[in-house]
Amino acid sequence: MADSDKEVIREAVQEYEDKLTDALARQKEPKPAPETSYGMPLKAVYTPEDTSGQDYLRDLGFPGFIPFHQGYPP
């Protein structure tokens, strides 16, 4: 991804987070921060910047092919 694309995404994420913060501040009762069943915090939105250090084919790949990945049972 080109650096200019990354900057555009960063600016859009910042604008989104600012609007989200304003909207959440107007709520009467704030909701608890979302998290996984293991207690890990979840972000409101994920972007390509969150996976910038990953190589899709090396780290994740396609279903049924090496490297094999399995999710955790519920």
Backbone as a ProteinNet text record, in pm:
[ID]
protein_1_A
[PRIMARY]
MADSDKEVIREAVQEYEDKLTDALARQKEPKPAPETSYGMPLKAVYTPEDTSGQDYLRDLGFPGFIPFHQGYPP
[TERTIARY]
84.5	0	89.5	56.7	136.9	123.9	228.8	227.7	113.4	80.3	-29.6	-162.7	-181.3	-302.8	-309.8	-197.7	-194.2	-230.8	-181	-210.2	-358.6	-417.6	-560.4	-641.1	-603.1	-673.7	-656.3	-534.9	-511.7	-599.2	-607.8	-690.2	-837.9	-883.8	-1023.4	-1054.2	-962.3	-981.7	-988.3	-901.6	-903	-1035.6	-1085	-1213.7	-1326.1	-1323.5	-1423.4	-1420.2	-1300.5	-1288.3	-1335.2	-1309.6	-1357.6	-1510.1	-1572.4	-1718.9	-1776.1	-1711.8	-1757.8	-1749.5	-1640.8	-1623.8	-1733.8	-1764.5	-1871.4	-2006.4	-2035.2	-2162.9	-2174	-2067	-2070.4	-2082.5	-2027.1	-2035.5	-2179.2	-2263.1	-2402.6	-2492.5	-2443.7	-2524.6	-2543.7	-2661.9	-2689.8	-2606.2	-2601.4	-2521.7	-2417.4	-2290.4	-2187.8	-2183.1	-2168.3	-2156.6	-2013.6	-1995.7	-1857.9	-1782.5	-1653.2	-1569.9	-1583.5	-1599.7	-1613.9	-1484.1	-1500.5	-1383	-1418.5	-1316.4	-1336.6	-1373.6	-1410	-1442.2	-1320.1	-1201.7	-1077.8	-1035.6	-1117.3	-1088.6	-999.3	-972.4	-888.6	-975.4	-929.5	-1010.1	-1023.9	-1139.9	-1166.3	-1173.6	-1121.3	-1130.4	-1265.9	-1310.6	-1437.5	-1427.9	-1310.6	-1291.1	-1146	-1127.7	-993	-964.6	-840.7	-801.3	-678.4	-635.9	-513.7	-391.3	-393.8	-281.9	-262.1	-370.2	-361.5	-289.3	-276.6	-209.4	-89.4	-32.8	74.8	199	223.3	341.8	318.2	201.2	168.9	171.6	211.8	206.1	92.8	-12.4	-131.8	-100.5	-28	-1.5	89.9	188.1	280.8	215.4	142.2	91.7	-47.2	-131.2	-267.6	-301	-284.6	-310.3	-458.1	-484.7	-621.2	-670.9	-804.1	-859.4	-819.2	-777.2	-742.1	-599.1	-519.7	-380.5	-288.1	-162.5	-62.3	-41.2	-26.4	-29.5	-173.4	-195.5	-328.3	-355	-472.6	-512	-647.1	-665.3	-792.4	-828.3	-951.6	-997	-1015.6	-1033.8	-1058.4	-1203.9	-1232.8	-1372.8	-1444.9	-1573.7	-1649.1	-1661.5
-116.6	0	123.5	219.1	341.2	426	501.9	587.8	688.1	739.2	836	770.8	643.3	570.9	552.6	519.3	500.6	629.6	742.1	871.4	905.3	877.8	902.4	817.8	691.5	603.3	652.5	692.1	743.2	864.9	956.5	1075.9	1039.4	945.8	903.4	834.3	752.4	685.4	788.8	889.4	994	1069.6	1102	1170.6	1082.7	954.2	860.3	853	839.9	828.8	955.9	1072.2	1198	1201.8	1163	1160.4	1057.7	942.6	838.1	884.9	950.2	1001.1	1101	1190.9	1288.7	1219.7	1120.7	1049.6	972.1	906.6	829.5	920	1040.8	1134.8	1181	1177.3	1219.5	1110	988.3	879.5	898.2	859.5	873	775.7	651.8	550.4	496.8	523	469.6	317.4	257.2	111.4	71.9	-46.3	-91	-115.4	-100.1	-122.5	-268.1	-292.7	-430.9	-508.5	-636.2	-722.4	-864.5	-944	-1084.2	-1163.5	-1289.7	-1374.8	-1399.7	-1369.5	-1384.7	-1253.9	-1149.5	-1022.3	-928.7	-962	-874.3	-761.7	-636.9	-525.7	-531.9	-489.1	-483.4	-338	-310.1	-175.9	-160.8	-36.6	-10.8	-41.7	-18.9	-43.5	-85.7	-179.9	-225.5	-184.1	-145.9	-97.6	-175.3	-155.8	-222.2	-188.3	-74.8	-35	-135.3	-201	-298	-426	-450.4	-571.3	-537.8	-420.5	-375.2	-463.1	-531	-614.7	-759.1	-788.1	-925.9	-946.5	-1064.4	-1108	-1209.9	-1178.1	-1262.7	-1408.5	-1431.9	-1570	-1642.5	-1573.5	-1636.8	-1658.3	-1558.9	-1562.2	-1622.7	-1612.6	-1662.9	-1764.1	-1728	-1821.3	-1845.4	-1939.4	-1971.4	-2092.4	-2103.6	-2217.4	-2350.3	-2445	-2578.1	-2594.9	-2489.8	-2496.2	-2452.3	-2493.1	-2453.9	-2303.6	-2230.2	-2271	-2292.7	-2401.5	-2432.6	-2351.4	-2292.9	-2214.4	-2263	-2263.4	-2304	-2203.9	-2163	-2070.8	-2142.9	-2064.5	-2121.7	-2161.9	-2270.2	-2309.7	-2207.9	-2188.7	-2090.5	-2130.9
0	0	0	-82.6	-94.1	31.5	61.5	179.9	175.3	56.6	45.7	82.2	44.9	81.9	232.8	294.3	439.1	511.3	461.8	524.8	512.8	396.9	377.3	474.9	490.8	583.7	726.7	765.9	901.9	930.7	834.3	852.3	864.2	782.2	787.7	920.1	969.5	1098.2	1209.7	1206.3	1309.1	1307.5	1188.1	1176.3	1230.6	1197.1	1246.6	1399.2	1456.1	1601.2	1670.9	1612	1669.5	1671.5	1559.7	1552.8	1649.4	1659.1	1749.5	1894.3	1930.6	2066.4	2099.7	2006.1	2027.8	2046.1	1962.1	1970.9	2101.8	2142.9	2267.3	2389.1	2381.4	2493.5	2516.1	2413.1	2425.8	2482	2493.2	2547.2	2696.8	2745.3	2887.9	2969.5	2925.9	2995.2	2899	2925.3	2834.6	2840.5	2724.7	2717.9	2751.7	2810	2837.5	2707	2711.7	2593.1	2548.9	2418.3	2371.6	2389.3	2417.9	2432.5	2392.9	2367.7	2332.4	2456.6	2437.5	2552.1	2639.5	2587.6	2664.2	2730.3	2715.8	2779.4	2700.5	2575.4	2492.1	2435.5	2442.5	2390.5	2238.5	2190.3	2046.6	2002.8	1885.7	1829.5	1760.8	1746.1	1678.3	1529.4	1471.5	1328.8	1306.1	1216.2	1180.4	1036.9	1009.5	877.4	830.3	706.2	659.1	744.1	811.9	898	1012.5	1054.6	1164	1123.4	995.7	947.8	860.8	879.9	791.7	798.2	909.3	920.9	880.2	826.6	791.4	640.6	603.2	464.1	458.1	384.9	385	352.2	245.2	204	302.1	358.6	452.3	589	639	775.5	790	687.7	699.9	591.9	467.5	358.2	333	243.3	205.2	283	301	374.5	310.9	392.8	346.4	300.4	305.3	262.1	374.9	365.8	464.3	454.4	562.1	702.5	749.4	823.1	873.9	1000.2	1008.3	1125.4	1172.6	1301.6	1359.6	1467.4	1468.2	1571.9	1703.7	1807.6	1939.4	1950.3	2019.7	2037.1	2125.6	2102.8	2183.6	2328.6
[MASK]
++++++++++++++++++++++++++++++++++++++++++++++++++++++++++++++++++++++++++

